[in-house]
Amino acid sequence: MKKRKEGINHMAETTSNTKQDFVSRREILQEIDRRIGLLKEHENDAIAITGNQYAELNRALSKVIGVPLMGELTSMKEYIEKL
């Protein structure tokens, strides 16, 4: 457990010493748009019946979660635009 804590502290120290410590609002909005686009791209994909019940369940869950996730990403984007 001690090694893990040291690793986390080391990681925090090295990431805080980078040249660019921030991401611009524009970059954040572009990334949100990209993720919304990926969700929309696969929104109407049919769930392939493969015989692998776990893969099929995973696809079904992805579709169910995708709709509220798009809503949350859109809401987050609107909030960031207002900042």
C-alpha positions, 0 to 999 in steps of 0.5 A, a space after each residue: 500500500 505504501 508504494 501505491 501512495 508514493 506512486 500517486 504522490 509522484 504522479 501528482 508532482 510530475 503532472 503539476 510541473 508540466 508546461 501547460 497546466 490548463 485546457 482552454 474553454 474552446 478545447 473542452 467544448 470541442 471534446 464535449 462535442 466530439 463525445 456527443 458526436 460519437 454517441 449520436 453516431 451509434 445511437 441507432 445501431 442495431 444490437 447484433 445477436 451474436 450468441 454472446 449474452 454478455 456482449 449483447 447485454 453490454 450493447 443494450 446497456 450502452 444504448 440505454 445509458 447513451 441517451 441520458 449521457 448525451 443530455 448530461 454532456 449537452 448540459 455540461 457544454 451549456 454550463 461551460 459556454 456560460 462561464 
